[in-house]
Amino acid sequence: MASIVERRNRRGGLTGYQVQVRRKGYPVQTRTFRTFRDAELWAATVESEMGRGVWRPSAEAESTSLREALQRYRKEITPSKRGAKQEEGRIAKLLTHPIALRSLAGVRGKDVADYIRSRETDGVGPNTIRLEIAVISHLYTVARARWGMESLRNPVDLVRGARPPLPPGRDRRLKEGEEESLLAAAPPGLQAVIRWALATAMRAGEIAGLTWGQIDTKQRSAHLPVTKNGTARTVPLSRAALAVLESIPRRIDGSVFGMTTNAIRLAWHRARRLAGIEGLTFHDLRHEAISRLFENTDLDAMEIARISGHRTLSMLSRYTHLRSHRLAERMDGAPRRRRR
């Protein structure tokens, strides 16, 4: 049963309305509102939830700000993630925004939409904004599942249509002669890395972390226990990939290529400048490798996704750019070109 009483100051002026909801089997719930209508609506909602057996205590969610929750999330959840450092940067940005001052229970879909618009106004890219919003969304999942705030509703679910669309995948591929120019300008270590990237579609970080213990030449595979999306995968090795392994000496430390991700990046930029090539990133080699798998093999999309590590075909399509003239030749019955 709900009761609503007026709250007045010492001079007798009306300051608000205090609501108490009492129901057998539940703790007494008390809230104060500025208007009678708000008090009435809250009482009706709580009574309805208790009557249906779906009521959950919301006091902690109402008294905890998003700022406090983000700080707790950064301490308890973020360190276990591979991209912990990057996520700390996203949380730091969220902590400076007015949305962080609202209580967890008080963050509305409109607040999230306003955050998105403010970041777009600042010129922030769509993918960066989506990653920041993902932190908020996962925080609410954690708060409900681990922190006992079952009454929370995830405000990010209310603005799915307002999220900025991802930009189309890059369509930069190697032009005629660029592969040869790059290899000619690169030192031996980077030459092997470039050839390996084109043969396996592996990312720079995966290549840098590859050890001989992950290589099985008999089974012609390289096992990657840690990848960007957090899922292990095993990459089959073509004859071209095996040829790369045969061309490099074994290192005492077990590293296959003996280069860090940063060393690959710096060596790549030097070689690209020496080769006189503009607008090509090392990650574009992954695009090139995946596109070649479609153009030059009979592997289907699911098999190529297993090689590249893409979880969905929609994500795979963003990294695949087939040359139109090769598609036209295939339409006329030309066989796939095979690379050794």
LINPEGI-V833243 format. One record per residue. N is the residue number from 0. RES is the residue in three letters. PHI is phi in whole degrees, -180 to 180 (none if undefined). D_CENTER is the distance of its C-alpha to the mean C-alpha in whole Angstrom. Layout:
N;RES;PHI;D_CENTER  N;RES;PHI;D_CENTER
//
This chain:
0;MET;none;47  1;ALA;-101;45  2;SER;-127;48  3;ILE;-126;47  4;VAL;-126;49  5;GLU;-75;49  6;ARG;-112;49  7;ARG;-128;51  8;ASN;-84;51  9;ARG;-63;55  10;ARG;-88;56  11;GLY;91;56  12;GLY;-75;53  13;LEU;-72;50  14;THR;-112;47  15;GLY;163;45  16;TYR;-133;45  17;GLN;-99;44  18;VAL;-112;43  19;GLN;-128;44  20;VAL;-114;43  21;ARG;-117;45  22;ARG;-149;44  23;LYS;-58;45  24;GLY;93;43  25;TYR;-128;40  26;PRO;-69;40  27;VAL;-63;42  28;GLN;-109;39  29;THR;-130;40  30;ARG;-144;39  31;THR;-118;40  32;PHE;-128;40  33;ARG;-76;41  34;THR;-117;43  35;PHE;-66;44  36;ARG;-63;42  37;ASP;-64;39  38;ALA;-63;41  39;GLU;-64;42  40;LEU;-65;39  41;TRP;-64;37  42;ALA;-61;40  43;ALA;-65;40  44;THR;-66;36  45;VAL;-64;37  46;GLU;-63;40  47;SER;-64;38  48;GLU;-65;35  49;MET;-66;38  50;GLY;-64;40  51;ARG;-91;37  52;GLY;74;36  53;VAL;-114;33  54;TRP;-67;33  55;ARG;-131;31  56;PRO;-61;32  57;SER;-120;30  58;ALA;-58;32  59;GLU;-67;29  60;ALA;-67;26  61;GLU;-80;29  62;SER;-96;30  63;THR;-102;26  64;SER;-79;24  65;LEU;-62;21  66;ARG;-59;21  67;GLU;-64;23  68;ALA;-67;20  69;LEU;-64;17  70;GLN;-66;20  71;ARG;-68;20  72;TYR;-61;17  73;ARG;-62;16  74;LYS;-80;19  75;GLU;-98;19  76;ILE;-106;15  77;THR;-56;13  78;PRO;-58;16  79;SER;-84;15  80;LYS;-96;11  81;ARG;-64;11  82;GLY;-95;9  83;ALA;-58;12  84;LYS;-63;13  85;GLN;-66;11  86;GLU;-68;10  87;GLU;-59;14  88;GLY;-66;14  89;ARG;-66;12  90;ILE;-65;14  91;ALA;-59;17  92;LYS;-68;16  93;LEU;-62;16  94;LEU;-67;19  95;THR;-89;21  96;HIS;-93;21  97;PRO;-55;24  98;ILE;-60;21  99;ALA;-69;21  100;LEU;-82;25  101;ARG;-78;25  102;SER;-73;25  103;LEU;-57;23  104;ALA;-71;25  105;GLY;-93;26  106;VAL;-73;22  107;ARG;-105;23  108;GLY;-58;21  109;LYS;-61;23  110;ASP;-65;22  111;VAL;-67;18  112;ALA;-62;19  113;ASP;-64;21  114;TYR;-62;18  115;ILE;-60;16  116;ARG;-64;20  117;SER;-66;21  118;ARG;-71;17  119;GLU;-65;18  120;THR;-63;22  121;ASP;-75;21  122;GLY;84;20  123;VAL;-76;16  124;GLY;-68;14  125;PRO;-57;12  126;ASN;-67;8  127;THR;-62;9  128;ILE;-64;11  129;ARG;-63;8  130;LEU;-68;6  131;GLU;-67;9  132;ILE;-66;10  133;ALA;-63;8  134;VAL;-63;9  135;ILE;-61;13  136;SER;-61;12  137;HIS;-69;11  138;LEU;-59;14  139;TYR;-66;16  140;THR;-63;16  141;VAL;-65;17  142;ALA;-61;20  143;ARG;-74;21  144;ALA;-85;21  145;ARG;-114;21  146;TRP;-103;23  147;GLY;74;26  148;MET;-104;25  149;GLU;-64;25  150;SER;-77;26  151;LEU;-66;23  152;ARG;-114;22  153;ASN;-73;18  154;PRO;-69;18  155;VAL;-68;15  156;ASP;-63;17  157;LEU;-86;19  158;VAL;-125;18  159;ARG;-58;16  160;GLY;-73;18  161;ALA;-91;18  162;ARG;-68;14  163;PRO;-65;14  164;PRO;-69;14  165;LEU;-69;12  166;PRO;-69;14  167;PRO;-64;16  168;GLY;-63;15  169;ARG;-62;18  170;ASP;-113;21  171;ARG;-76;23  172;ARG;-126;24  173;LEU;-65;27  174;LYS;-86;30  175;GLU;-58;34  176;GLY;89;35  177;GLU;-70;32  178;GLU;-62;31  179;GLU;-64;34  180;SER;-65;34  181;LEU;-63;31  182;LEU;-65;33  183;ALA;-69;36  184;ALA;-87;35  185;ALA;-88;32  186;PRO;-69;34  187;PRO;-52;34  188;GLY;-63;31  189;LEU;-71;29  190;GLN;-55;31  191;ALA;-64;30  192;VAL;-65;26  193;ILE;-63;26  194;ARG;-63;28  195;TRP;-67;26  196;ALA;-62;23  197;LEU;-71;25  198;ALA;-88;26  199;THR;-122;23  200;ALA;64;20  201;MET;-80;18  202;ARG;-77;16  203;ALA;-60;18  204;GLY;-64;16  205;GLU;-68;17  206;ILE;-68;20  207;ALA;-62;21  208;GLY;-89;21  209;LEU;-71;23  210;THR;-120;26  211;TRP;-65;29  212;GLY;-66;29  213;GLN;-91;26  214;ILE;-96;28  215;ASP;-126;30  216;THR;-70;33  217;LYS;-67;35  218;GLN;-87;32  219;ARG;55;31  220;SER;-150;27  221;ALA;-128;24  222;HIS;-93;22  223;LEU;-112;19  224;PRO;-71;18  225;VAL;-130;15  226;THR;-130;13  227;LYS;-60;9  228;ASN;-88;8  229;GLY;83;10  230;THR;-109;13  231;ALA;-67;16  232;ARG;-149;18  233;THR;-116;21  234;VAL;-98;22  235;PRO;-70;26  236;LEU;-108;28  237;SER;-75;30  238;ARG;-63;33  239;ALA;-65;32  240;ALA;-68;29  241;LEU;-63;32  242;ALA;-65;34  243;VAL;-64;32  244;LEU;-62;32  245;GLU;-70;36  246;SER;-90;36  247;ILE;-116;35  248;PRO;-76;36  249;ARG;-76;35  250;ARG;-95;34  251;ILE;-65;35  252;ASP;-78;32  253;GLY;89;31  254;SER;-70;28  255;VAL;-72;28  256;PHE;-108;28  257;GLY;64;28  258;MET;-132;26  259;THR;-78;23  260;THR;-59;20  261;ASN;-67;21  262;ALA;-65;25  263;ILE;-62;23  264;ARG;-61;22  265;LEU;-67;25  266;ALA;-64;27  267;TRP;-62;26  268;HIS;-62;26  269;ARG;-65;30  270;ALA;-66;30  271;ARG;-64;29  272;ARG;-65;31  273;LEU;-62;34  274;ALA;-81;34  275;GLY;71;34  276;ILE;-103;30  277;GLU;-110;28  278;GLY;69;25  279;LEU;-119;24  280;THR;-101;21  281;PHE;-63;20  282;HIS;-65;17  283;ASP;-64;19  284;LEU;-65;21  285;ARG;-66;18  286;HIS;-58;19  287;GLU;-61;23  288;ALA;-63;23  289;ILE;-67;21  290;SER;-62;23  291;ARG;-65;26  292;LEU;-62;25  293;PHE;-71;26  294;GLU;-76;29  295;ASN;-114;31  296;THR;-132;30  297;ASP;-99;31  298;LEU;-67;27  299;ASP;-88;26  300;ALA;-61;22  301;MET;-66;21  302;GLU;-67;23  303;ILE;-68;21  304;ALA;-63;18  305;ARG;-65;19  306;ILE;-71;20  307;SER;-80;17  308;GLY;89;14  309;HIS;-77;13  310;ARG;-79;12  311;THR;-129;14  312;LEU;-70;16  313;SER;-66;15  314;MET;-69;12  315;LEU;-61;15  316;SER;-64;17  317;ARG;-70;15  318;TYR;-104;16  319;THR;-117;20  320;HIS;-134;22  321;LEU;-87;26  322;ARG;-70;29  323;SER;-61;31  324;HIS;-69;34  325;ARG;-72;33  326;LEU;-65;32  327;ALA;-63;36  328;GLU;-63;37  329;ARG;-66;36  330;MET;-63;37  331;ASP;-88;40  332;GLY;96;40  333;ALA;-66;39  334;PRO;-72;38  335;ARG;-67;34  336;ARG;-80;35  337;ARG;-111;34  338;ARG;-105;33  339;ARG;-95;35
//
